[in-house]
Structures are given as C-alpha cells and as structure tokens.
Amino acid sequence: DIILKPSAFSCYNDLKWLFSRFWPLTDEALHIAQLAHAGHLSNPAPGATHYYNPRITTPYWLPACDYVATIGDHVFVRERE
C-alpha cells in the first residue's frame, strides 16, 4: 500500500507506464483497471478463494468449498469454514 501512495515511488506515478511495461493494454482495459484499483467496481465473486474451469478439471479441493459465482468459463468458490 505504501509504495502505491501518490509520488511515493516515481516508477508507480504513471499507471499507464507501469502496465504497458509488462503487457499491452487497450485504453478501455486500463480504465477498468484504474476503476478497480480505486475501489469503484463491485466484486463479482465476493469471498472467493479459489477458481477453476470445469471444462478442464475438477479440483480435488472442490468438495470442501461453497459456490460463489460463475464468470465466463470459470467457477469461483470459497473454502468452507
């Protein structure tokens, strides 16, 4: 958290530079990332601790989890307490 505070470390001052350094982003993707980072987007899978693609695998840990959400091809679950 501290390193991301405004002007704390110059390498983090410009998010566009930071993200574009590691992978190309569209302006829309960058905007969405900035909204998420600022806490302006809701969490579509609140409490999820694991995810998997059921077309590819059925994880051994799945029976110990409760369903949270499905987004696209991925199922999000949380460990039972």
The first five atom37 places (N, CA, C, CB, O) and aatype in JSON, in Angstrom:
{
  "aatype": [3, 9, 9, 10, 11, 14, 15, 0, 13, 15, 4, 18, 2, 3, 10, 11, 17, 10, 13, 15, 1, 13, 17, 14, 10, 16, 3, 6, 0, 10, 8, 9, 0, 5, 10, 0, 8, 0, 7, 8, 10, 15, 2, 14, 0, 14, 7, 0, 16, 8, 18, 18, 2, 14, 1, 9, 16, 16, 14, 18, 17, 10, 14, 0, 4, 3, 18, 19, 0, 16, 9, 7, 3, 8, 19, 13, 19, 1, 6, 1, 6],
  "atom_mask": [
    [1, 1, 1, 1, 1],
    [1, 1, 1, 1, 1],
    [1, 1, 1, 1, 1],
    [1, 1, 1, 1, 1],
    [1, 1, 1, 1, 1],
    [1, 1, 1, 1, 1],
    [1, 1, 1, 1, 1],
    [1, 1, 1, 1, 1],
    [1, 1, 1, 1, 1],
    [1, 1, 1, 1, 1],
    [1, 1, 1, 1, 1],
    [1, 1, 1, 1, 1],
    [1, 1, 1, 1, 1],
    [1, 1, 1, 1, 1],
    [1, 1, 1, 1, 1],
    [1, 1, 1, 1, 1],
    [1, 1, 1, 1, 1],
    [1, 1, 1, 1, 1],
    [1, 1, 1, 1, 1],
    [1, 1, 1, 1, 1],
    [1, 1, 1, 1, 1],
    [1, 1, 1, 1, 1],
    [1, 1, 1, 1, 1],
    [1, 1, 1, 1, 1],
    [1, 1, 1, 1, 1],
    [1, 1, 1, 1, 1],
    [1, 1, 1, 1, 1],
    [1, 1, 1, 1, 1],
    [1, 1, 1, 1, 1],
    [1, 1, 1, 1, 1],
    [1, 1, 1, 1, 1],
    [1, 1, 1, 1, 1],
    [1, 1, 1, 1, 1],
    [1, 1, 1, 1, 1],
    [1, 1, 1, 1, 1],
    [1, 1, 1, 1, 1],
    [1, 1, 1, 1, 1],
    [1, 1, 1, 1, 1],
    [1, 1, 1, 0, 1],
    [1, 1, 1, 1, 1],
    [1, 1, 1, 1, 1],
    [1, 1, 1, 1, 1],
    [1, 1, 1, 1, 1],
    [1, 1, 1, 1, 1],
    [1, 1, 1, 1, 1],
    [1, 1, 1, 1, 1],
    [1, 1, 1, 0, 1],
    [1, 1, 1, 1, 1],
    [1, 1, 1, 1, 1],
    [1, 1, 1, 1, 1],
    [1, 1, 1, 1, 1],
    [1, 1, 1, 1, 1],
    [1, 1, 1, 1, 1],
    [1, 1, 1, 1, 1],
    [1, 1, 1, 1, 1],
    [1, 1, 1, 1, 1],
    [1, 1, 1, 1, 1],
    [1, 1, 1, 1, 1],
    [1, 1, 1, 1, 1],
    [1, 1, 1, 1, 1],
    [1, 1, 1, 1, 1],
    [1, 1, 1, 1, 1],
    [1, 1, 1, 1, 1],
    [1, 1, 1, 1, 1],
    [1, 1, 1, 1, 1],
    [1, 1, 1, 1, 1],
    [1, 1, 1, 1, 1],
    [1, 1, 1, 1, 1],
    [1, 1, 1, 1, 1],
    [1, 1, 1, 1, 1],
    [1, 1, 1, 1, 1],
    [1, 1, 1, 0, 1],
    [1, 1, 1, 1, 1],
    [1, 1, 1, 1, 1],
    [1, 1, 1, 1, 1],
    [1, 1, 1, 1, 1],
    [1, 1, 1, 1, 1],
    [1, 1, 1, 1, 1],
    [1, 1, 1, 1, 1],
    [1, 1, 1, 1, 1],
    [1, 1, 1, 1, 1]
  ],
  "atom_positions": [
    [[0.81, -1.2, 0.0], [0.0, 0.0, 0.0], [0.85, 1.26, 0.0], [-0.92, 0.0, 1.19], [0.53, 2.22, -0.7]],
    [[1.92, 1.26, 0.75], [2.73, 2.47, 0.87], [3.38, 2.83, -0.46], [3.79, 2.29, 1.94], [3.42, 4.0, -0.83]],
    [[3.89, 1.84, -1.17], [4.59, 2.18, -2.42], [3.65, 2.74, -3.48], [5.29, 0.97, -2.96], [4.1, 3.41, -4.41]],
    [[2.35, 2.49, -3.36], [1.4, 3.0, -4.35], [0.82, 4.36, -3.98], [0.28, 2.01, -4.52], [0.03, 4.91, -4.74]],
    [[1.21, 4.91, -2.84], [0.73, 6.25, -2.48], [1.27, 7.26, -3.49], [1.17, 6.63, -1.02], [2.39, 7.11, -3.98]],
    [[0.48, 8.29, -3.82], [0.9, 9.27, -4.83], [2.3, 9.82, -4.57], [-0.1, 10.42, -4.88], [2.59, 10.32, -3.49]],
    [[3.14, 9.73, -5.58], [4.51, 10.26, -5.59], [5.46, 9.59, -4.6], [4.47, 11.72, -5.29], [6.57, 10.09, -4.4]],
    [[5.07, 8.48, -3.99], [5.96, 7.79, -3.06], [7.16, 7.19, -3.79], [5.2, 6.69, -2.29], [8.3, 7.31, -3.33]],
    [[6.92, 6.55, -4.91], [7.97, 5.98, -5.75], [7.65, 6.34, -7.19], [8.07, 4.43, -5.56], [6.57, 6.03, -7.69]],
    [[8.59, 6.99, -7.85], [8.32, 7.54, -9.18], [7.93, 6.48, -10.2], [9.53, 8.29, -9.68], [7.19, 6.77, -11.14]],
    [[8.4, 5.26, -10.04], [8.07, 4.23, -11.02], [6.58, 3.89, -11.0], [8.88, 2.97, -10.76], [6.07, 3.31, -11.96]],
    [[5.87, 4.25, -9.93], [4.45, 3.97, -9.84], [3.58, 5.2, -10.09], [4.13, 3.39, -8.49], [2.36, 5.1, -10.0]],
    [[4.17, 6.34, -10.39], [3.39, 7.56, -10.58], [2.45, 7.49, -11.77], [4.31, 8.74, -10.75], [1.33, 7.98, -11.7]],
    [[2.88, 6.88, -12.84], [2.08, 6.82, -14.06], [1.64, 5.38, -14.28], [2.88, 7.35, -15.28], [2.43, 4.55, -14.74]],
    [[0.38, 5.06, -13.96], [-0.1, 3.68, -14.1], [-0.03, 3.2, -15.53], [-1.53, 3.58, -13.6], [0.22, 2.01, -15.76]],
    [[-0.23, 4.08, -16.5], [-0.17, 3.66, -17.9], [1.23, 3.13, -18.21], [-0.53, 4.85, -18.84], [1.36, 2.11, -18.88]],
    [[2.26, 3.81, -17.74], [3.62, 3.35, -17.97], [3.85, 2.01, -17.28], [4.64, 4.39, -17.46], [4.43, 1.1, -17.86]],
    [[3.39, 1.9, -16.04], [3.58, 0.67, -15.28], [2.97, -0.53, -16.0], [2.99, 0.8, -13.89], [3.63, -1.55, -16.2]],
    [[1.7, -0.4, -16.38], [1.02, -1.52, -17.02], [1.57, -1.81, -18.41], [-0.46, -1.25, -17.1], [1.75, -2.98, -18.76]],
    [[1.83, -0.79, -19.2], [2.29, -1.02, -20.57], [3.67, -1.63, -20.61], [2.28, 0.28, -21.35], [4.06, -2.23, -21.61]],
    [[4.4, -1.49, -19.53], [5.73, -2.09, -19.48], [5.66, -3.61, -19.47], [6.47, -1.59, -18.25], [6.56, -4.27, -19.99]],
    [[4.61, -4.17, -18.9], [4.5, -5.61, -18.76], [3.62, -6.27, -19.8], [3.99, -5.93, -17.4], [3.86, -7.43, -20.15]],
    [[2.63, -5.59, -20.31], [1.8, -6.14, -21.36], [1.03, -5.0, -22.02], [0.83, -7.22, -20.79], [0.76, -3.98, -21.39]],
    [[0.7, -5.17, -23.27], [-0.05, -4.1, -23.94], [-1.49, -4.06, -23.45], [-0.02, -4.29, -25.48], [-2.14, -5.1, -23.31]],
    [[-1.99, -2.87, -23.19], [-3.36, -2.69, -22.74], [-4.11, -1.76, -23.68], [-3.39, -2.14, -21.31], [-3.54, -0.82, -24.24]],
    [[-5.36, -2.02, -23.83], [-6.19, -1.06, -24.54], [-6.55, 0.04, -23.55], [-7.47, -1.73, -25.15], [-6.43, -0.16, -22.34]],
    [[-6.97, 1.18, -24.04], [-7.38, 2.26, -23.15], [-8.54, 1.82, -22.26], [-7.78, 3.5, -23.96], [-8.61, 2.21, -21.09]],
    [[-9.45, 1.01, -22.8], [-10.59, 0.54, -22.02], [-10.12, -0.36, -20.87], [-11.58, -0.23, -22.91], [-10.61, -0.22, -19.75]],
    [[-9.19, -1.27, -21.15], [-8.69, -2.16, -20.1], [-7.97, -1.36, -19.02], [-7.74, -3.21, -20.71], [-8.11, -1.66, -17.83]],
    [[-7.21, -0.36, -19.41], [-6.52, 0.48, -18.44], [-7.53, 1.22, -17.57], [-5.59, 1.47, -19.14], [-7.36, 1.31, -16.35]],
    [[-8.57, 1.74, -18.18], [-9.61, 2.46, -17.43], [-10.28, 1.54, -16.41], [-10.66, 3.05, -18.4], [-10.5, 1.94, -15.27]],
    [[-10.61, 0.33, -16.82], [-11.24, -0.64, -15.91], [-10.29, -0.98, -14.76], [-11.64, -1.92, -16.68], [-10.72, -1.06, -13.61]],
    [[-9.01, -1.17, -15.06], [-8.04, -1.47, -14.01], [-7.93, -0.32, -13.02], [-6.66, -1.77, -14.62], [-7.83, -0.54, -11.81]],
    [[-7.95, 0.91, -13.52], [-7.87, 2.07, -12.63], [-9.11, 2.16, -11.75], [-7.71, 3.36, -13.45], [-9.0, 2.48, -10.56]],
    [[-10.29, 1.89, -12.31], [-11.52, 1.91, -11.5], [-11.47, 0.84, -10.41], [-12.75, 1.67, -12.4], [-11.84, 1.11, -9.26]],
    [[-11.01, -0.35, -10.76], [-10.91, -1.44, -9.78], [-9.92, -1.08, -8.68], [-10.5, -2.76, -10.46], [-10.19, -1.27, -7.5]],
    [[-8.77, -0.56, -9.07], [-7.74, -0.19, -8.11], [-8.24, 0.88, -7.15], [-6.48, 0.3, -8.83], [-7.87, 0.88, -5.97]],
    [[-9.06, 1.78, -7.63], [-9.6, 2.87, -6.8], [-10.81, 2.43, -5.97], [-9.99, 4.05, -7.68], [-11.33, 3.22, -5.18]],
    [[-11.25, 1.18, -6.14], [-12.37, 0.67, -5.37], [-13.73, 1.08, -5.88], [0.0, 0.0, 0.0], [-14.71, 1.06, -5.13]],
    [[-13.82, 1.45, -7.16], [-15.09, 1.9, -7.73], [-15.89, 0.8, -8.43], [-14.82, 3.0, -8.71], [-16.96, 1.08, -8.97]],
    [[-15.39, -0.42, -8.42], [-16.11, -1.53, -9.05], [-16.51, -2.54, -7.98], [-15.24, -2.21, -10.16], [-15.79, -2.75, -7.01]],
    [[-17.66, -3.15, -8.17], [-18.08, -4.18, -7.22], [-17.34, -5.48, -7.53], [-19.61, -4.4, -7.28], [-16.89, -5.71, -8.65]],
    [[-17.21, -6.31, -6.53], [-16.54, -7.6, -6.67], [-17.56, -8.61, -7.18], [-15.9, -8.06, -5.32], [-18.52, -8.91, -6.47]],
    [[-17.39, -9.16, -8.38], [-18.36, -10.1, -8.92], [-18.31, -11.48, -8.26], [-18.16, -10.24, -10.39], [-19.19, -12.31, -8.48]],
    [[-17.28, -11.73, -7.46], [-17.16, -13.02, -6.76], [-16.69, -12.78, -5.33], [-16.16, -13.96, -7.51], [-15.6, -13.2, -4.96]],
    [[-17.51, -12.09, -4.52], [-17.07, -11.74, -3.17], [-16.8, -12.97, -2.3], [-18.12, -10.88, -2.51], [-17.6, -13.89, -2.23]],
    [[-15.66, -12.95, -1.66], [-15.29, -14.03, -0.76], [-14.64, -15.23, -1.44], [0.0, 0.0, 0.0], [-14.24, -16.17, -0.77]],
    [[-14.54, -15.21, -2.75], [-13.95, -16.35, -3.46], [-12.49, -16.51, -3.07], [-14.07, -16.17, -5.0], [-11.74, -15.54, -2.97]],
    [[-12.1, -17.75, -2.84], [-10.71, -18.06, -2.51], [-10.06, -18.93, -3.57], [-10.64, -18.75, -1.16], [-8.83, -19.06, -3.61]],
    [[-10.88, -19.54, -4.43], [-10.37, -20.43, -5.48], [-11.22, -20.26, -6.73], [-10.37, -21.91, -5.0], [-12.36, -19.8, -6.67]],
    [[-10.65, -20.64, -7.87], [-11.44, -20.7, -9.09], [-10.91, -21.83, -9.96], [-11.4, -19.34, -9.86], [-9.78, -22.28, -9.8]],
    [[-11.75, -22.28, -10.88], [-11.35, -23.35, -11.79], [-12.24, -23.31, -13.02], [-11.42, -24.74, -11.1], [-13.29, -22.67, -13.02]],
    [[-11.81, -24.01, -14.05], [-12.59, -24.14, -15.28], [-13.12, -25.58, -15.31], [-11.73, -23.8, -16.56], [-12.34, -26.51, -15.51]],
    [[-14.43, -25.77, -15.13], [-14.97, -27.13, -15.05], [-14.85, -27.91, -16.35], [-16.41, -27.07, -14.65], [-14.97, -29.14, -16.34]],
    [[-14.62, -27.24, -17.47], [-14.42, -27.96, -18.74], [-13.03, -28.59, -18.79], [-14.62, -27.02, -19.94], [-12.78, -29.48, -19.61]],
    [[-12.14, -28.13, -17.92], [-10.76, -28.61, -17.94], [-10.45, -29.55, -16.78], [-9.81, -27.44, -17.92], [-9.72, -30.52, -16.95]],
    [[-11.0, -29.25, -15.6], [-10.63, -30.02, -14.41], [-11.73, -29.99, -13.35], [-9.33, -29.48, -13.83], [-12.59, -29.11, -13.35]],
    [[-11.68, -30.95, -12.47], [-12.47, -30.94, -11.25], [-11.46, -31.04, -10.11], [-13.55, -32.12, -11.2], [-10.95, -32.13, -9.84]],
    [[-11.17, -29.94, -9.44], [-10.11, -29.94, -8.44], [-10.43, -30.84, -7.24], [-9.87, -28.53, -7.96], [-11.59, -30.99, -6.85]],
    [[-9.39, -31.42, -6.67], [-9.57, -32.31, -5.52], [-10.14, -31.55, -4.32], [-8.23, -32.95, -5.14], [-10.8, -32.16, -3.47]],
    [[-9.9, -30.25, -4.23], [-10.34, -29.45, -3.09], [-11.78, -28.95, -3.21], [-9.43, -28.27, -2.91], [-12.3, -28.35, -2.28]],
    [[-12.42, -29.2, -4.33], [-13.76, -28.67, -4.58], [-14.81, -29.1, -3.54], [-14.21, -29.11, -5.93], [-15.63, -28.27, -3.15]],
    [[-14.83, -30.35, -3.07], [-15.85, -30.74, -2.09], [-15.8, -29.94, -0.78], [-15.71, -32.2, -1.78], [-16.79, -29.9, -0.05]],
    [[-14.68, -29.31, -0.49], [-14.54, -28.53, 0.75], [-14.91, -27.06, 0.54], [-13.12, -28.63, 1.28], [-14.61, -26.21, 1.38]],
    [[-15.56, -26.75, -0.59], [-15.85, -25.36, -0.93], [-17.33, -25.13, -1.2], [-15.05, -24.94, -2.14], [-18.08, -26.06, -1.51]],
    [[-17.74, -23.88, -1.07], [-19.09, -23.44, -1.41], [-19.04, -22.58, -2.66], [-19.74, -22.66, -0.23], [-18.1, -21.81, -2.86]],
    [[-20.04, -22.72, -3.5], [-20.14, -21.96, -4.74], [-20.3, -20.47, -4.46], [-21.31, -22.47, -5.59], [-21.03, -20.08, -3.55]],
    [[-19.62, -19.63, -5.25], [-19.76, -18.17, -5.15], [-20.35, -17.6, -6.43], [-18.4, -17.52, -4.85], [-21.36, -16.9, -6.39]],
    [[-19.73, -17.89, -7.58], [-20.19, -17.3, -8.84], [-19.57, -18.02, -10.02], [-19.87, -15.8, -8.89], [-18.56, -18.7, -9.89]],
    [[-20.19, -17.84, -11.17], [-19.61, -18.27, -12.44], [-19.41, -17.04, -13.29], [-20.51, -19.34, -13.16], [-20.34, -16.25, -13.47]],
    [[-18.21, -16.88, -13.81], [-17.9, -15.76, -14.69], [-17.22, -16.35, -15.92], [-16.98, -14.69, -13.98], [-16.11, -16.88, -15.85]],
    [[-17.91, -16.25, -17.04], [-17.37, -16.85, -18.26], [-17.22, -18.34, -18.08], [0.0, 0.0, 0.0], [-18.17, -19.03, -17.71]],
    [[-16.03, -18.85, -18.34], [-15.76, -20.29, -18.23], [-15.27, -20.7, -16.84], [-14.74, -20.7, -19.26], [-14.96, -21.87, -16.63]],
    [[-15.19, -19.76, -15.9], [-14.61, -20.06, -14.6], [-15.65, -20.05, -13.49], [-13.52, -19.07, -14.29], [-16.55, -19.21, -13.45]],
    [[-15.5, -21.0, -12.58], [-16.35, -21.1, -11.4], [-15.52, -20.64, -10.2], [-16.91, -22.57, -11.19], [-14.38, -21.08, -10.01]],
    [[-16.09, -19.75, -9.41], [-15.42, -19.21, -8.22], [-16.09, -19.8, -6.98], [-15.47, -17.65, -8.2], [-17.31, -19.84, -6.89]],
    [[-15.27, -20.24, -6.04], [-15.75, -20.87, -4.82], [-14.98, -20.31, -3.62], [-15.6, -22.42, -4.89], [-13.96, -19.64, -3.78]],
    [[-15.49, -20.6, -2.42], [-14.76, -20.22, -1.21], [-14.64, -21.44, -0.31], [-15.47, -19.05, -0.46], [-15.54, -22.28, -0.25]],
    [[-13.54, -21.51, 0.38], [-13.35, -22.61, 1.33], [-14.38, -22.51, 2.43], [-11.92, -22.58, 1.93], [-14.66, -21.43, 2.95]],
    [[-14.95, -23.65, 2.8], [-15.88, -23.72, 3.91], [-15.12, -23.52, 5.21], [-16.64, -25.08, 3.92], [-14.01, -24.01, 5.37]],
    [[-15.73, -22.8, 6.13], [-15.06, -22.57, 7.43], [-15.39, -23.65, 8.42], [-15.46, -21.22, 8.01], [-14.91, -23.61, 9.55]]
  ]
}
